[in-house]
């Protein structure tokens, strides 16, 4: 699945470029035998370790401890896909269990066309039948597995409150698909009917199991803007606060298990109060505020000290100079602090530092997510000029004055990852060649590139030509080479993974030039390197006089379609003299005459 600049979605095959799904051991399993990072265990390896090195419960705990985040979550399709993939992985590992810990070994779960398909040992689709104990067992297992994954593994943020609501709704719907009725049979005899579930009953009067408060991990805010850095010290702040990280986690847990709506609202107020305490305490430790207090102290001492002798003219001039400098510095800092407090860019700020306590350790340190996935918004730089100074200060590794907004989501996401965490984005491929992408290219090369899939100008998104690519990185030192595919079609008769396997190229990381990347195989890269050494680059040959083509400044006003051209000429025949044919970059193909 992919999501375009307007939130449109398109389904593609799962796990691009992966012939066999892999899964990494997460923190908390250090005492178990681990594979090296260069030999990440695949599902078969892990499957063979279950029963010897891992119990079924331990394997489930490892999977349930995964933390997956989409920082521009939109409608939530990525997270829904992740939910289904995790369930399929558990099924493939043979660790999918019912509420009593018995495996669902007679059932198989897989993702087909982005939908979770459940079949029995005879290949028949599973259908929930409330009167059947076996059907009840499976349905309850699916419901509570989904609930566990949604609450523990999936995290999302979006600046659009409507998108957040849609994402929450989609996750609720996924859970609702596996809702079950509470019955007096032995499988669910330990369940106490909940008054909140009386809105719907089964054919025999059974109550529908209550849907939990699952919206806690989907939040509204501007992912790119935060008052506090990920490494901001919460420890010092909490020493002066009545709250601890544990009390914050407890508040979140209470929210999830709220027994009525008022308790839910009460917990929301409590969580907001705790976060408010964090904010006020951290602000007192802000470097600007500390420096301001220091300068004020120096000015007070300087202006209130009593001299034994009258100052000479030179000493008085020096004194006045110091007072003026201190006063100017104080005024400047006070202005900056006031701007920060009142600045509109912080109105929707999202505080990654403590908004998701699930990714903090016991000391309150930000540990990061295991996986960051997404399709960030494609917004041209002219549309967010007001926050460019902030972006430059916070994303200095990738900042460029003409860069699109998605560039900063890449740097943010790598910061949000834990060490050895995995990153996958679908973004425009222009960063690989455009001038504004130079810093991003250098930034990406400092990490391990796993794979790049370039779709060129294929109409992946029907409503816009976005030149998409899928890039996969790991927060780890770079390797000498990675795989890439220049995809020429959206028709994959034998599946996308097979197409990728047949067409992948080996790219030498060290041969990628900062001035622009060309995804050609290692042989061509070496040939180009030889040509560069012996020839004169075009830019040098024309003395740097390489310019962009026609710039309209506003395509919507100056670039028209055929019906508009015909109408204008019909209204005024002289229009034919000034309306000229126009070719965009996407109209120019190698060895082809423009249409």
N, C-alpha and C positions, 0 to 999 in steps of 0.2 A: 504494500500500500504506500501511496505517496500523496502528499498534500501540496498544492500549488500556492502561489502568492495570494490568492483570494480565498484559500481554505478548501478548494476543490480537491477531491480525493480520487485516486486511481489505484487499482489493485495490480500488483505484480507478484511473481512467485516469491515464496519465503526464502530467507537466508541467501541473498544474492552471492554467488561465487563460492558457496560452501557446499562441497560434495557431501560432507558429513558434519552434522551439527556438533558444536563443541560447547563445553561449559567449564568455567573456571572455578576452582576452589576459592571460597571467599573467606575473609577473616573469621576466626573462630574454630577453624579445623586444623590449626597448626600442628596438633599432636599426631595427626594422621599422615601417612606417606603422601608426599606431594610430587607432582611432576614439575620439571623446570619450566620456566616461562617459554622457552623455545620449543617445549614438547607438551603443549597444553593438552590435557586428556580429552579425548572425545567420549561420546556417550557409551561406546562399547567398553572403553577402558574403565569408566566409572561403574558400569553395569557389572563388570567382572569383579570389582572390589567390594560390591555390596554383599554382605554376608560374611566377608573375611575381615576387611578393614573398616567397613561401614555397616552399621545396622540400617534397616529401612527407616527408622525414626531419625537417625543421624543424617542420612542422605536427604530426607525431607527437610530437616532443619537447615541444611546447607542451601537448598533451593529457596526455601522460604526467607532466607536472610539476604537474598539478592535485593539491591536497591536500584531501580530503574527510573530515570527522570527524563521528562520532555519539557524543556524550558520555554517552549512556545507551543503549548499543547493543543491549541485550537479546539476542534471538536472531539479530540481524544482518540482518534482512530489508531494512532501508534500504540497507545497504552492498551487499548482493547486487543490489538494484535499481539502485544507482549503477553497479556493474560492468557490468551489461547495457546500461544507457543509454550509457555511454562507448563500448562496442563498437558500438552502433547509430550513435552520432555519428560514429565513425571511418568506418564503412561509408558513411554519408550524405555525408561529406566526400570520399570516394574515396581515403582514405589508409590503409586497412587492407591490410597487406602480409604476405607470407610471410617466412620466415627469410632468404631471399636478397634481400629488398627489392622483390620483384615484387608488384604490387597484386592483390588479390582482386576484380578488376573484374567478373567474371562471377557474383558472388554478392552477395546483399543480406541485411543483418541488420536486424531491427526487433524492437521489444518489443511483444508483444501479450498483454494480460491478465497483465502482469508476468512474462512468459516470453520468453526470447530465441529468435526464430525465424530460421532460416537457410535461404534458398532460392537455387536457381541461376537462370540467366537465363531458364529456361523455367517458373519458378515452382514447381519441384519441391523438396520438403524435402531438405536435405542429410543424407546418412547416411554415416558413416565406413566405408570398405571398405579394410582393411589392405593388400590386394593391389593396389590402384589407386594409381599414382603421383600422380595429381591429387587423389584423396581424401586421400592421405597428406599432401600439401602443404597442403591446407586445414586438416586436423585439427591438424597441427603449428603452423600459424599461429595458430589459435584458442587452443591450449594456451598458447603463449608470450605472446600478447597478454594473456590473462587473468592469467598469472603476473606480467607487468609491471605491470598495473593494480593487482592485489591488493597487490603489494609496495611500489609507489611512491605510490599514490593514496588508499588506503583506510585509515582509522584509527578505532579504536573503544575505548571504555572502559565498563566496567560494574562495579558494586559486588558483583554476584552472580557468584561463580566458575563456577557452573554455566552461567549465561548466556554467559559468556566462552567456555567450552568449546563450547557449542552454536554460537556465532557462528563460531568457528574451524572447526568441523566443516562448517558450511554453505558457507564459502568453499572448503574442501577439496573438498566435493562438486561445487561449480561447476567447479572445475578438473578434477576427475575425469571430468566429463562430456565433456571434450575430451582426455582422456588418449590417447596413441597408442603403438603398438609400434615399437621400434627395429628397422629393417630395413636390409639392405645396399644398398638402391637409392641412386642418386645424390643424392636429395633429402636423405638423412640419413647419408651416408657419413662425414661429419665427426664423427658422434657416437660416443663411446666407451661401450660398455655399462657401466652402473653396478651394482656388486654388490648395492646396496640394492634394485634393481628386480627381483630374481630370484624374488620371491614370486608373480609371475603372468606367464604367457607366452601368446603368441598361437597361432593354429592351426598356424603353421609353426615354432614354438619361439622366436618373437621375444620380446624382453624389453619389458615395459611401462616407459615413461619414468618416472623417479623423480619423485615429487611433492616440490616444494621445501618448505623450512621457512617457511611463510607466516604462522605465528601471531605473528610478531614485532610486528605493528602492532595487535593486539587484546589489550588489557591489563586487568588487574583492579585496581580501586581506587575510592575515593570521589571522583568528579569534582569535587564541591563543596568538598572539603577539601584544602588544600595548605599545607605549611610555608612555601614560598617563593613570593613574588609573581612574576608573569610578567616583570617588569622587574628582578628581583633581579640584582645584578652578579656574573656568573660569571667575568668577566675577572680580577678581583683574586684570587678564590679559586684559579683555575687557575695563577696565577703561583707559588703555593706548592705546587701539586699536581704529581705526576709525569704526570698525564694532560692531554690537550688535547681540544678538541672533535673534531678529526680522528681521534684515537685512539679516541674513543667511536664515531664513525661507522664506523670500520674494524672495530671489534668487532661492530657490528650487521651489517655486510656479511659478515663471516666467519661469523656465526651463520646467515645465510640460505643460505650456500653450504657448510654443514658436510657433510663426506663420510661421517661416521658419527655414531652417537648419542652416543658419549663426547665427541667434539669439540663437539657441540651443547651437552652439559651443561657442558663446560669454558667455552664462550663465554658461557653463561648466568651462570656464576660470575664471569667476568671483567666482564661488563656490570654485575652487582650490585656488584662491588667498585668499579668506576668511579663508579657512582651513590653509593656509600657515601662515597667521597672527596669528591664534590661536597657531600654533606650536611654532613660534618664541617667542611669548609672554609667553607661558607656560614654555618654556625652561629657560627663565630668572628667573623663580620662582622655578626651580628645587632645591631640598634640597642639592644636591651635589654641584651645582653651588654656592648656597648661602654660604655653608661651605667653598668652595674654596676661595671666595672673602674675607671671614672673616679671614682665615688663611693668605692670602696674606697681608691683612692689619696689622695683628699682626707681621708678619715677617718684613714688612716695618718699623713699629714703633720700633721694637727691633733692627734693624740694622742701623737705622738712628738717634737714640737718642744720645744726647751728654752728657757724664758723667762729673760731676764736678771733680771727683778724678779718678786716674788711678785704674783699677780693680786689685784686688788681684788675685793670681794664682787660688784660689778656685772659685772666682766669675767669672773669665774668662772661666774656665772649665765648670761652670754651664751655662754661656752665650752660649758657643759653643754647649753645649748639647741641649739647647732650639732651637738654630738656625738650628741645624741638624735635630731635630725632626720636626720642622715646615717645613723645606725644603723637607724632606722625605714625610710628609703628603700631601704637595702641589703636589709633583711629582706623588704620588699615585692617588690622586683625578683627576689630569689632565689626567693621563693615562686612568682612568676609564671613564671620560667624553668623551674623544676622541674615546674610544672603543664603547661607546654607539652611538656616532654620526656616526661612520663609520661601525659599526657592521652590517653584512649582514642579521642578523635575523630581523632587522628593515626595510629592503628594501620593504617587502610586509606587513608591520605592518598595522593592521586595528584599527582605533581609534574609538572605541565604544563610547568614551566620547562625541564626537560631530558629527560623520558621519551621524547619523540619528536624525536630529533636532526634528522629530515628537515625540520622547520619552524624550525630555527635557521640563522642565517647563518654566514659563516666566522668572525665574531668571537664567535659563541656567543649572539647576541641572539635572543630569541624573535620571529619574524616573523609567525606566525599561519597559519591555514588559509584556503584559498580559499572553502570551503563548509562550513557546519555545518548538519547536518540531524538530525532526531530526533523522538521522541515521549517526552519525559521522564516519570518516574513521577508520578502524581497521588496525593500523600500529604498528608493533613490535618495541620495544624500541631500538633495534640495529640500526634502520634506522633513528633515529632523535637524536643521541647522542650529536650532536653539540649544540643543544638548551636545553639540560637537565638542565644546571645551571640556565638558565632563567626560565624554567618551575618550577624548585624547588623554586625559589624566588617568583614566581607569584601564584603558586597553592600549597602552603605549606600544605593545609588541606588534599589533596589527593595524593601528590607526593610520588612515590616509584621508586627506580632506575630501576626496571624491568617492570614497568607498561606500558601497551599499550597506544597509544595516545588518545583513546576515553575517558580514565579516566579523562583527563583534560578538555574535552568538557563538562563533567557533572558539574564540579565545575564552569567553566565559565558560563554555562547556568543558574545555580542557582543565580549567581551574576547578570546576565542580567535581571532577573525577578523582577518585582515590588513585594511589599509585597502582599501575597495571590495569587501570580501568579502561573500558572500551567505549569508543565514540563512533556513531554513525549518523551522518546528516545527508539529506538531499538538498543541494544548493545549486545555483547557476554555475556553469563551468568557466565563466568569464574571469574568475579570480586567477586561473592558471596562466592567463596571457595579458590581462589588462594591467595598466600601470598601477592602478589602485591596489592590485592584488600582490604587489611585490613584497610588502611586509608580511602578508598572510602566507605567501609561499615560503618565505624564510622561517616563519613560525612553525608551519606544518613540517618542514624538513627537520626540525629539532625533535620531533616525536616519531614514533614508529608508524610508518604508513603501511597499513595492511592491504588496502585495495582501493582503486578508483575505477568507477564505472562511468564512462562518458557517453551520454545519450545524444550529444551534438544538438541538432535542431529538430530532432524527432518530436512529434506532437504528443509528448507524454501527458501534458495538460491541454485539453482541447481548447480552452478559452484563451490561451496565451502562449507565445513562443518564449520559453524561459531558458533554453539551453541547459537542462538539468544534468547534474552528475551526482553520483552517490559516492561519498568518501568515508572510508573507515580508517580510524586511527586508534592507536593504543598509547596510553600515557606511560611511555617507556622509552629508553634510548633508541635511536633510529637503527634500522638494519641497512645493509648494503643494497638491498633490492626489494621490490614489491611487485605485485601483479596489477595489471590494468587491462581494461577492455574498452575498445571503441565500439559501442553498440550501434549497428546499422539498421536494425529493424525492431518493431515491437511485436512481431509474430514469432513465437517460440514453440514450434510443433512438439519438440521433445522436452520442453521446459526451460526456464531461464537458466537454472544452474548448469544444465548440459551445454547451452549456448556459450555461457561464460567459460566453461572448462575448455571448449573447443577453440575459443578465440582469444584467450588471455595472452598477454604479453608480459615479458619480464623487463621491468624498468630499473635501471641503475640509479639509485638515489643521488649518488655523488655527481652524476652527469647532468642533473636538472639545473638549469641556469636560472639565476635570480631574476633575470630580465623577462623570462617567460618559459613555461613548460610545454613540451611537446611529448605526448604519450606515444612514443615509438619504442620498438624493442631495443634490447641492449646492442645489437649489431649496428643498427641505424644510429643509435646514440654515439657509439664509438666513431662511426664514420663522420658524423656531424662535428664531433670534437676535433677530429683530424682536419676537417675543412676550416674550422674556426682558427686553428693554429696556423694554417698556411695561407688563408685568404684574408680579404679586407671586409669587415662587416658593412652592410649597407648604410647603417647609421653613421659610421665613420667616413664612408665614401662620400656621403652627401653632407658631411660636416654637421650632423645632427639635425638637419632641416627635414624632418619627417613630421608631417602634420595630419591631423584628423580630417575627415572629409566634410561634407556639408553638415552644419549644425543648425537645426531650425530653432532650437531653444524651446519649442513647444510643438511636438509632433501632432498633437490633437488638432492644432489650428492650421498647420501647413501641409500635412500629409493627408490626402483624401483618397477615398475609394472610387471605383469606376462609376457607380450610380451618382455620386456627388459631382464628379467631373462632368458627366452628361447633363445633369440638371443646371450647373453653372453656365455651361456653354449655351444651353437652350435659352436661359434667361438673358445672357449677354454673349453673343457670338465672339466678341473680341477677347473673351476669356481664354480662347484657344491659344492665343499668343503668349500668355504668361503661365499657363499650366504645363509643366514639363514632366516627363517620365521620371520616376524615382525608384532607385534600387537600394535596399537595405543590405546589410552584411549577410543576412540569411538567404538572400536571393543569389549570391555568388557561390557557385559550386566549381570544384576542380574539374577541368576538362569539359565543362558544360556551358552552352550559351545561355545567358539569362533569359528567362521566359518573359 
